[in-house]
């Protein structure tokens, strides 16, 4: 069930009505309804994986209590590592086993040892990377005594399985979401309006920007050997806006839906393509994942407090692991490695926290420098996205090589039967709207909100893509 599907358009109003008018007696009835709705939502993908979600939920619920009750460090460590090993074990089997088996087999064949890997014919459960990280952060926080264990199974189950964030985040923390779940919600009209604004803008990002850019990006990446330099550059730009519109659009819809139920989720995107350097980009892109790796991997490794070699090691570890989190492919690892290379000079020069303020422009030389830094950061990001999008590292390298060797900069008529200038006009309008509203969560609220909503809905109807690119990219992670 996609957020941009007719099924969800029917599902959401039904749950909303039941939540506020039938199950509104207490927070327990509200939470129980949301759990049932969440399990139904997840079962629409593949009901067979519900057992995995329920098992993971019960595992972390039980081990969390045992860790808190543990009389000795040995007992606490046992339950802690049981949860870590089982959670990562499931993730490893479903997501990474075939990658490691195939890679090891290729290595053996390279040195002259014939090997045929035994691969598993399994489907990757939707959202496993997200709900696994929900549970891991909860257990880790209990072990280090940052939070108390949750004894109400309904409340904890909702924290893990809440349907707006279940399959593609944001990755929530128990310290943030559980306190909201544990109190009865009262209907707030203003919050509901904010939610509707965010849902509509998320749909604009998804069906107007992301899905339309996908038709162009796919036409170019799938036939890059016959594309000229200009088309290949545009292909990288199209994919940059495809993945941004797709993932931030999903996050906007998730946050908007949650506001309809009186819950506030963590903000996941903050206009990342207006960043002035790569460090700022990673403070604005997939914020919940970046902060998760910072708190549960980077800082425990020593962060940036050690010597120069520790800083370099930790930087590469966190970015490579982040890339590997996205998928079991060398292209994702390369993407993470490239971003580490981008980030490292900023860290070593202690300038990785220079751009903490909002982007402001005036008619002076400093503003020109800001614009240039934004464009350079976007260019570097697009180059890295080529590895993220390509099927293999070889394809990514050849794609980039052809940009510099073809040297033909004419518009090409693409397989999707369109010229590139049509989508460029749409992207340009989208960038202007976001730029003028970069201090807000979304651009539809405020003055003339009804007119802006009408224009947004009109653009969804007139310019949206509805046929081939419904699925959100991050569902595969």
ZALUMPA-784836 format. One record per atom (N, C-alpha, C): x, y, z. Coordinates in steps of 0.001 Angstrom, whole numbers, plus 500000, padded with zeros to 6 digits. Last residue first. Layout:
N
XYZ ...
***
This chain:
477
515239499500501017 516308499515501998 515839499039503359 513130499694499340 514034498568499101 515138498497500135 511879502047499995 511230500807500423 512167499618500278 513153504178498848 513709503688500111 512965502481500655 511620504769496548 512959504178496419 513408503518497720 508213503867496347 509219504753496916 510569504035496917 506381503126493388 507089502672494577 508134503686495034 505432504195490963 504707504420492212 505576504164493432 506030504406488237 507024504718489258 506375505027490604 504182504053486149 505245503074486323 506126503279487544 501854505994486474 501824504651485898 502920503723486414 501714508660487201 500956507687487989 501120506241487539 502918511853487681 503149510599486969 502559509476487810 501407515145487478 501842513953488186 502031512759487274 500369517407486303 501752517045485978 502242515766486648 497656517679487092 498082518002485724 499436517422485359 497471516845489775 496554516305488763 497109516486487353 499514518335490952 499489516874491118 498632516233490030 498726520911490317 499960520391489732 500036518873489851 496375521096491863 496301521208490411 497543520654489736 497479520972494392 496612519875493954 496475519888492437 498870523437494293 499584522181494528 498765520986494045 496797525279493912 497843525155492892 498601523841493036 495412524860496328 494735524625495044 495753524442493921 497357525683498142 496897524291498159 496226523945496832 497517528373497469 498692527527497286 498320526045497294 494944529212498215 495376529337496827 496558528421496551 495078528691500961 494086527991500150 494449528053498667 497096530449501853 497294528997501919 496311528242501029 497677533171501989 497115532600500755 497274531082500711 500250532829504450 499344533657503662 498943532957502371 500660529488505778 500884530933505796 499866531671504955 501668526525503908 501027527237505013 501325528728504925 503250525532501850 501829525763501603 501134526545502709 505940524738502099 505628526056501543 504155526404501437 507144523398505260 506609523217503910 506116524582503402 508659524453507331 508618522999507149 508123522654505753 510673527342506435 509434526696506873 509534525183506655 512815528461505255 512756528582506714 511515527911507294 512418528210502548 513409527342503171 513464527455504686 510827529336500618 510172528854501841 511119527995502683 512300529939498424 511554531038499042 510864530636500337 513211527359497783 514146528396498222 513418529518498961 510880526065496913 511548525611498130 512511526680498664 510340527581494580 509343527483495661 510018527073496971 512689527129493107 512321528491493514 511323528479494663 512522524351492675 513639524908493446 513300526311493943 510203524237491047 510237523565492341 511333524142493233 511064525585488756 509959526134489543 509944525545490947 513105523784487949 513410525177488272 512328525822489116 511615521493487390 512588521467488482 512926522889488918 510163522456485174 509455522003486372 510392521988487580 512225522973483360 511345524067483771 510610523714485063 513189520379483042 514052521405483636 513236522601484104 511203519050481694 511363518756483117 512262519786483790 511643520273479165 510321520288479800 510443520061481308 514203519810478271 513877521155478749 512526521218479442 514484517190477319 514847517483478697 514371518846479181 511712515837475438 512974516572475516 513219516980476960 510328512533475248 510305513914475705 511698514518475575 510151509751475123 509471510579474126 509303512026474588 511740508222476606 510428508502477187 509649509503476348 514104508226475226 513204507098475017 511832507309475630 514690511705474182 514886510503474994 513850509427474694 516570513710472211 515201513223472357 515279511855473012 519017515904473649 518665514662472976 517207514323473221 520712518981473221 519565518266473769 519313517007472952 524352518918473145 523046519209472540 521946518449473265 527068518595473690 526196519248474662 524882519716474045 529608516323473675 528458516767472881 527430517320473866 531729515085474978 531822516507474647 530750516990473671 532808512539475786 531889512680474650 531874514106474093 534426512692478080 535040512336476793 534122512547475596 532999513296480355 534189514105480058 534790513822478677 530925511439480336 530614512870480492 531784513720480017 532290509034480291 531642509488479056 531247510962479140 533053508808482955 534081508953481922 533472509511480647 530590508372484199 531316509611484465 532390509862483398 530025505832483064 529066506936482961 529799508266483135 532186504335483928 532018504587482501 531058505738482240 531634504339486700 532891504906486190 532776505238484707 529136503026486749 529270504382487283 530518505070486728 529772500518485669 528810501385484983 528957502833485447 531513499625487705 532000499804486334 531077500723485545 529776499363489825 530803500405489896 531371500675488504 526393498866488625 527707498383489059 528667499564489140 524122500398488295 523970498988488647 525270498390489170 523841503717489746 524363502764488763 524215501326489253 523073505268491961 522064504872490977 522539503760490041 525409505682493415 524224505192494117 523228504612493117 527048506828491486 527400505503492027 526201504877492738 525668509233491157 525864508350490006 526201506943490474 525878510570493557 524611509898493259 524747508958492056 528370511814493311 528247510646494186 526971509866493896 527628513874491576 528656512911491165 528580511642492016 525790515239493210 525328514572491997 526338513544491497 527532516261495160 526473515325495546 525976514542494334 529038518046493642 529695516905494285 528681515833494664 526943519839492963 527684519126491926 528364517887492501 526230520841495467 525249520074494697 525934519267493610 528590522196496079 528142521088496934 527140520212496197 528542524133494053 529646523158494113 529256521948494954 526231525565494744 526297524879493453 527406523825493447 527015526567497253 525823525716497138 525879524907495850 529222528130496524 529420526982497423 528229526028497381 527956530068494934 528961529186494337 529171527946495201 526366531302496887 525733530653495730 526697529670495085 528388532331498574 527418531366499084 526775530599497938 529637534161496894 530403533010497393 529467531916497908 527554535961496630 528038535269495437 528834534028495841 527446536891499239 526313536123498717 526710535362497455 529832538332499369 529654537158500225 528516536278499722 529362540490497642 530314539454497253 530140538185498076 525796541235497547 527193541527497842 528060540331497474 522817541385498128 523515541769496913 524933542220497244 522305538426500126 522189539858499889 522958540179498616 520905535543501656 521556536164500507 521275537662500464 521350532937503990 520823534267503711 521604534884502560 520703529930505474 521275530533504273 520575531866504004 521220529706509033 520380529625507845 521049530347506675 524240528230510454 523160529202510391 522341529005509116 526365526570510224 525297526139511126 524081527059511058 528953526099508739 527669526582508205 526503526039509028 531057524915510181 531079526340509851 529704526883509480 531740522393510931 530578523005511587 530542524520511337 534008521646509622 532802520872509350 531564521420510037 536465522709509975 535471523587509355 534175522858509040 538810521434510758 537884521943511784 536867522933511221 540217520151508886 540471521587508981 539561522272510007 539191517619509082 540592517821509447 540957519296509575 536562518029508136 536805517570509502 538225517897509948 536973518804505499 536254519703506411 536534519331507862 538253516529504427 538966517821504512 538297518816505455 536076514507504725 537317514469505496 538068515810505541 533939514630502964 533776515163504320 535111515361505035 534737513385500576 534245514770500559 534323515409501950 535309510859501606 536390511642500995 536002513120500929 532720510134502343 533755510252503372 534928511080502863 531541509991499840 531093511039500765 532067511214501927 532912507733498879 533077509033498212 532650510168499132 531881505752500592 533311506069500594 533567507448499977 529180505676499834 529546506079501188 531005506498501270 529539504773497176 528858506054497451 529201506559498847 530690502281497652 531464503313496957 530869504692497201 528496501035498824 529719501197499604 530591502287498978 526766501050496661 526403501804497865 527621502038498758 528186499364494921 527895500750494520 527522501608495717 528265496886496046 529494497666496091 529247499118495680 525399496128498039 526015496312496731 527270497163496884 522937495973499799 524043495021499690 524623495085498290 522084499273501056 521894498093500242 523139497244500132 522259501120503107 521293501340502036 521088500105501167 524340500283504696 522984500203505240 521948500317504130 526502501036503168 526152499617503198 524756499411503780 526566503788503780 526326503341502412 525866501901502366 527125503576506511 525895504230506066 525557503829504638 529638502414506364 528540501660506975 527193502254506565 530980504588505198 530911503314504488 529779502448505045 530663506545507196 530109506765505863 529996505466505076 531893505401509454 530491505816509541 529883506009508157 534539504839508518 533658503779509036 532203504213508964 535564507349507855 535340506359506796 534420505238507268 535595508516510433 534851509133509333 534550508124508243 537296506841511854 535898506943512248 535038507544511145 539773507288510492 539163505959510591 537678506051510868 540181510048510919 540049509521509558 539344508166509580 540335510090513718 539315510887513030 539072510346511623 542568508477514089 541274508038514619 540133508805513949 544518510071512929 544198508794512305 542891508217512832 544568512299514655 544175512477513265 543781511157512602 543206511316517888 544215511825516981 543720511841515554 539837511990519127 541154511367519151 542142512041518227 537401513162518699 538182513600519861 539606513052519859 535415512567516944 536516513383516429 537434513855517549 534534509332518001 534162510561517322 535361511269516729 534777506972519304 535688508038519700 535412509353519027 532878505126518876 534199504848518320 535238505893518709 530614506392519951 531231505277520684 532622504898520156 530241508307517776 530668508746519108 531243507598519928 529502506506515613 530607507461515512 531131507876516890 527294504890516663 528496504328516044 529673505301516119 525208506230517829 525377504821518174 526590504163517523 525250508911516950 525090508621518375 525452507185518741 525658508730514129 526498509597514965 526454509154516421 523597507062513316 524983506601513202 525935507458514027 521487508843513965 521557507494514542 522994506978514493 521940511070512365 522069511232513813 522149509885514514 521459509859509869 522759510481510160 522975510614511660 518761509102510154 519798508085509982 521170508646510337 517483511588510480 517304510557511510 518349509451511384 518140513018508151 518638513460509456 518562512356510500 518427513008505304 518129511805506091 518636511984507520 520246516026505264 519756514885504484 519580513667505395 521392517920506927 520073518223506366 519450517036505624 523857517191507609 523000517634508714 521579517871508242 524932516716505149 524600515553505970 523898515925507275 525298519382504269 524391518477503550 523971517310504436 527295520223505988 525947520771506149 524924519900505432 529366518717504879 528997518527506285 527594519054506547 529545519746502298 529057518379502483 528655518114503933 528222523132502149 529318522157502124 528736520786502444 525838524437501943 527044525135501464 528291524271501529 522617523299500822 523777523217501722 525001523867501081 520345523025499457 520776524400499684 521966524442500646 519658520400499461 520359520896498275 520682522390498343 518200519949501848 519626519598501776 520359520165500574 515846520834503471 516322521478502242 517812521215502006 515839518828505622 515785520277505824 516462520979504643 514324515807506699 514979516584505658 514791518072505928 513099514792508968 514091513965508285 514866514708507204 511956515344512254 512123515883510908 513283515168510238 510207512865514084 511443513604513859 511502514104512415 506632513386514576 507819512580514272 509025513487514048 504020513838516731 505073514553516013 506278513629515825 500522513132516715 501889512716517013 502886513490516150 497841513370516043 498339514063517229 499743513702517636 497070512336513672 496817511508514852 497402512116516128 497959514242511936 496518513973511954 496131513143513170 500675513931512267 500040515100512875 498524514959512901 501056511666510696 501211511559512148 500569512747512867 500783512729508133 499810511747508612 499860511653510138 503139514342508109 501800514933508001 500715514009508510 505181512474508277 505046513478509336 503664514105509319 504647511073505873 504663510369507167 504475511345508323 504972513119503983 503658512474504133 503575511758505475 507692513686504380 506684514724504587 505297514114504799 508819511215503657 508957511702505031 507929512776505341 508163511127500916 507654510105501832 507693510613503266 509665513378500121 508214513366499947 507558512338500845 512205512524500607 511701513612501456 510191513731501312 512200510477498614 512411510166500027 511913511277500945 511442511801496153 510880510521496568 510979510330498074 512995514095495967 511537514202495968 510871512950496486 515557512839496045 515154513826497050 513638513940497119 515512511188493840 515666510570495158 515294511551496263 515047513140491786 514174511980491965 514278511434493385 517168514868491998 515841515369492366 514835514232492507 519187513093491202 519312513829492470 517952514336492926 518305512340488675 518256511352489764 518382512029491116 518718514764487331 517367514210487447 517281513198488581 521513514941487521 520671515962488170 519255515432488360 522252512741485970 522665512796487377 521821513802488146 521128513572483526 520684512327484160 521034512298485636 522598515833482880 521199515993483273 520670514743483962 524960514524482204 524939515490483313 523527515674483821 524010513070480024 524527512356481194 524587513269482414 523327515101478225 522277514215478746 522733513479479995 525878516146477736 524849516985478339 523740516130478949 527267514011476520 527718514569477797 526612515349478494 524836511605475177 525939512559475079 526237513172476452 524226508054475263 523901509422475649 525111510338475467 524761505447474940 524354506173473730 523999507626474023 525347504518477437 526391504371476410 526042505106475127 523056504767478954 524081505804479083 525157505712478005 520502503722479253 521110503771477913 522264504771477895 519731503925481859 519588502612481223 520236502568479840 520111506659482365 520992505679483004 520913504314482326 518005507770480708 519420508115480518 520335507054481112 515618506701481578 515900506704480140 517373506973479870 515791507269484321 515860505886483856 516201505804482374 515517510075484284 516727509459484820 516881508026484326 512902510366483179 514074510901482492 515356510214482962 511305509088485050 511169508709483640 512380509182482837 512036510410487413 512405509006487232 512314508586485772 510844512878487244 512294512807487053 512742511370486809 508260511974487904 508524512516486574 510017512485486277 508623511155490533 508202510169489542 508391510663488116 509528513628491787 510299512376491806 509910511432490674 507499515677491057 508944515818490879 509633514457490759 504865514566491274 505178515588490274 506681515635489995 504871512614493252 504273512289491957 504593513313490876 506586513756495434 506620512377494965 506127512237493527 506055516483495816 507435516018495665 507486514636495017 503267516336496113 503861517100495012 505280516626494751 503145514846498460 502639514253497224 503149515010496001 504181516738500244 504879515473500043 504438514781498771 502154518624500136 503466518969499580 504314517719499370 500104517116501371 499943517590499990 501294517933499367 501222516711503921 500867515574503071 500783516007501611 501443519324504868 502660518541504660 502397517324503778 498760520126505038 499697520877504199 500913520018503853 497892518232506924 497345518206505566 498260518962504602 499355519054509195 499540517726508629 499054517641507195 498289521553509659 499714521442509332 500000520090508674 495707520713510350 495921521525509149 497373521451508696 496298519399512746 495742518630511633 495911519391510318 497085521556514297 498076520520513970 497591519686512791 494637522884514439 495779523544513807 496857522529513424 493033521007515824 492699521405514458 493888522033513747 493691518334517650 494185519705517520 493989520124516061 492339515973519864 492360516502518504 492737517976518509 494581514489522156 493360515252521919 493463515900520544 495923511387523171 495972512536522284 494597513172522143 497242510167526185 496082510257525300 496185511520524454 500637509014526241 499580509907526715 498443509932525697 502570507453525074 502100507067526401 501040508001526980 503453508562522723 502561507411522642 501898507124523983 505213510488523657 503994510915522964 502973509793522919 507260508892524756 506496509800525632 505206510310524980 508136507553522299 507416506838523357 506671507772524323 509606509444520719 508257509019520340 507486508356521476 512075510092522106 511238511106521470 509795510644521285 513271507878523171 513262509100523992 512345510162523411 513224506101521071 512285505893522178 512181507143523040 513406507546517829 514057507195519100 512981507025520175 512944506581514346 512585507261515595 513412506754516775 513712507247511215 514121506317512264 513939507021513605 510822508276509181 512142508446509802 512412507436510924 510927505007507448 511343506025508407 510413507225508456 509782503149505785 510837504017505244 511155505185506162 507930501531507132 508649500957505992 509758501848505435 506915502974509398 507304501569509487 508220501120508355 505834505442509701 507289505363509639 507817503933509509 503038505027509628 503642506066508781 505154505953508649 502574502760511508 502600502589510057 503184503748509247 504491501575514129 503627502690513720 503702502886512203 506086499623515302 505327499273514099 504425500386513569 507419500594517587 508159499874516556 507397499818515237 505400501884519060 506657502578518798 507422501918517639 503559499813519326 503248500937518449 504502501722518101 504903498233521173 504593497700519841 504284498818518864 504901499880523434 506157499583522766 505918499059521343 502135499936524021 502860501178523738 504152500897522987 501683497201524468 500956497909523408 501706499175523018 503256496613526693 503579496001525403 502881496709524247 504673498474529074 503391498365528372 503656497865526959 507237498833529928 506551497624530375 505184497440529707 510271499938528722 508831500123528598 508133498804528935 513100500863530735 512404499915529862 510913500210529858 514407504209530721 513843503053531419 513155502136530408 517478505499529298 516028505444529438 515646504232530270 520155505254529697 519667506555529249 518156506650529380 521571502948530334 520786503619531365 520405505054530996 522681501380528442 523522502465528957 522773503389529911 520467499744527964 521708499159528469 522617500230529080 518634501547526858 518354500914528156 519646500389528772 519918502161524458 519656503234525432 519332502667526810 519899499647523212 521176500292523548 520972501372524605 517138499274522829 517886498362523697 519217498983524133 516595501450521054 515859501289522313 516653500425523301 518227500943518871 518457502167519647 517778502080521013 517050498493517996 518443498549518458 518696499774519318 514440499232517168 514643498338518306 516050498398518864 515044500923514993 514200501391516107 514478500555517354 516492499209513371 517201500308514024 516378500947515135 514387497565512525 515506496985513269 516271498066514016 512832499298511066 512313498881512368 513378498151513190 514700499762508878 514166500846509697 513687500340511053 515294497378507669 516400498204508146 515918499287509099 512751496456506938 513495495749507980 514644496594508525 511065497479504947 511253498260506168 512116497605507228 510094494379503626 509979495832503526 510199496463504902 512401491737503420 511208492285504073 511201493813504027 513527490512500409 513893491420501487 512630491985502122 512954487105499750 512561488486499489 512999489335500679 515308484561498829 514404485184499793 514110486618499360 517105482221498147 516039482794497333 514980483386498262 520532482391498828 519179482236499368 518174482923498457 523235480562497346 522480481793497568 521075481479498067 526297479338497504 524932478907497817 524150480160498205 528681479881494880 528049480241496145 526645479653496286 531176477968493728 529797478320493369 529040478626494660 534551478279492768 533556478231493844 532203478671493304 537892477576492070 536520477571491585 535538477414492752 540558479606492477 539803478567493184 538348478633492739 541935481754491409 542052480448490767 541330479311491451 541446484202492429 542750483611492769 542874482172492259 538853484619491522 539916485514491061 541294484923491312 537368482782492950 537547482559491515 538678483410490953 537434484072495451 538079482762495283 538337482473493803 535938486364494829 537318486486495298 538077485179495106 533467485257494210 534204485970493169 535676486121493543 532802484285496763 532966483346495649 533762483997494516 532524486654498154 533570485714498557 533852484712497442 530304487732496799 531584488455496786 532741487524497150 528303485846497390 528699486064495997 530065486754495914 528192486114500213 528452484808499585 528955484991498155 527572488816500560 528835488284501070 529188486956500413 525042488875499245 526139489768498844 527484489204499296 523500487043500657 523815486782499250 524975487644498757 523380488368503227 524000487052503046 524418486821501598 522017490815503547 523436490826503206 524058489462502915 519254490568504132 519739491682503313 521153491487502786 518660488269505618 517735488723504584 518360489730503628 520944488014507311 520468486910506481 519628487426505320 521201490558508571 522279489988507768 521808488908506828 518807490828509937 519149491807508907 520222491242507980 519079488667511706 517971488707510748 518288489646509599 521415489610513049 521397488327512350 520289488261511314 520662491922514286 521589492041513172 521672490740512381 518916490642516175 518452491691515260 519355491815514043 520677488852517459 519490488352516748 518987489388515749 522636490593518515 523010489518517591 521811489025516794 521143492340520198 521974492856519110 522237491783518063 519925490523522022 519110491391521166 519917491878519965 522233489400523152 521230488547522518 520379489368521552 523463491583524294 524067491006523104 523131490023522408 521585492021526435 521940493076525486 522486492475524185 521620489659527860 520384490067527188 520638491148526145 524369489711528719 523796488577527993 522569489007527214 524631492102530111 525349491940528838 524781490787528028 523101491504532354 522703492601531484 523367492471530116 524613489403533452 523231489180533032 522777490255532050 527020490750534004 527020489577533140 525630489306532597 526302492671535830 526733493102534503 526709491948533513 523318491663537616 524767491721537431 525085492210536025 520613491767537597 521272491963538887 522784492124538746 518349493201535280 519559492422535501 520269492775536797 516239494766534595 516111493971535820 517404493242536194 517092495828532169 516830496735533294 516772495978534618 517257493491530675 518458494315530874 518270495222532085 514596492683530671 515604491848531331 516899492614531589 513430494725529146 513020494539530547 514077493734531303 514733494247526695 514833495546527363 514492495451528837 513881491704526037 515287491892526415 515496493237527096 511149492279525458 511515491372526556 512959491602526998 511323494120523301 510507494417524486 510970493586525676 512859492697521510 513429493903522113 512630494361523332 511060490511520964 512452490301521375 512993491522522110 508707491716520048 508703491001521330 510126490802521850 509678492815517596 509063493667518619 509131492999519987 510514490534516247 511488491580516558 510972492495517661 508007489253516011 509103488631516756 510139489666517178 506629491070514384 506127490770515728 507228490164516587 508247490963512064 508014492232512751 507566491988514187 507983488263511441 509310488814511697 509197490129512459 505296487994510929 505860487239512052 507223487810512430 504951489476508625 504419490014509882 505038489311511082 505704488245506354 506769488877507123 506262489559508386 503358487399505167 504241486381505734 505343486984506598 502099489510503959 501647489140505302 502591488142505971 503422492019502327 503559490562502353 503252490105503772 501946494471502045 503162494189501277 503359492681501186 499837494349503757 499520494600502353 500741494405501459 500927494197506249 500534492928505612 500162493114504150 501184496875506921 502387496104506598 502030494814505868 498490497530507377 499278498285506405 500491497482505966 497935495783509500 497222495634508227 498007496318507108 499645496865511408 499853495483510971 499118495209509649 498478499419511640 499869499277511193 500146497868510696 495947498877512638 496072499540511337 497480499352510767 496722497774515092 495964496959514136 496089497556512732 497964500072516167 498725498833515974 498033497941514948 495862501880516301 496993502185515418 497868500955515176 494244500597518226 493750500795516859 494911501027515899 495933500805520456 495557499483519946 495049499581518511 496035503583520825 497243502857520443 496923501480519861 493365504092521573 493969504769520421 495177503989519908 493183502525523845 492344502188522691 492875502865521429 495115503868525424 495257502439525136 494421502024523930 494178506430525735 495364506253524892 495572504781524557 490555506359525422 491802506381526180 492977506210525221 488514506866523605 488223506856525036 489481506974525878 488524506780520847 489106507971521490 488910508004523005 487532505072518911 488548504578519837 489235505708520599 485666506746517531 485271505449518092 486239504989519176 486747509167516679 485327509120516997 484862507798517617 489485509026516118 488977510199516837 487528510072517293 489814506489514900 490750506962515922 490139508076516765 487904506297512891 487854505371514023 488676505885515197 488868508380511195 487518508432511780 487434507527513011 491464507410510520 491290508722511154 489936508807511854 490853505034509204 491605504985510463 491441506285511224 489498506181506999 488826505206507855 489514505146509212 491436507836505788 490229508429506392 489487507478507329 493394505729505023 493692506793505982 492432507441506576 492166504004503059 492617503505504360 492746504632505390 491844505563500787 490665504999501461 491013504605502887 494404506218500143 493427507319500212 492124506860500854 495498503698499897 495847504501501076 494887505665501246 494330502965497445 494090502155498644 494395502950499909 495405504765495655 493984504881495983 493665504111497261 498689505948496689 497776505006496042 496339505265496466 500880507098497903 500307507769496741 499364506850495968 501726505337499833 501113506589500272 500398507301499126 500901501951498895 501720503145498778 500979504366499326 500849498810500000 500000500000500000 500891501249500000 
***
